[in-house]
């Protein structure tokens, strides 16, 4: 069992969520601002030290037809850097529509408009991780 850290990768912000393999539940942790790589990885170092994850889940931004593009390549590069730095396995998941799901979830919680900006990335990471945990429980998890 153990914990899993998930990343909703973006070129400016990375949403981070934590999930439990035991309970199958995910929750948002924080948003890391990706202005400078050393600062970004310092924040990830802190999270890895605190939560000691069993592995990472990285969302792959795919086009609506499932095709890959430049941001997909950058997300895979980010995943490879995580794997090399921490020696933990990476599971990639399709993150199409995770931001829309996050916006919907925030709206249902009464967080609307500009107030969503501070939460959208970490809640998107939560959405993609929750989907991954549910697929894993059902035996349908597929590495993208």
ABEGO torsion letter per residue (X at the ends): XEBBBBBBBBAABBBBBBBBAAAGBBBBABBBBAABAAAAAAAAAAAAAAAGBABBBBBBBBBAAGBBBAAAAAAAAAAAAAAAAAGBBBBBBBABGAAAAAAAAAAAAGBBEAAAAAAAAAAAAAAAAAAAAAAAAAGABBBX
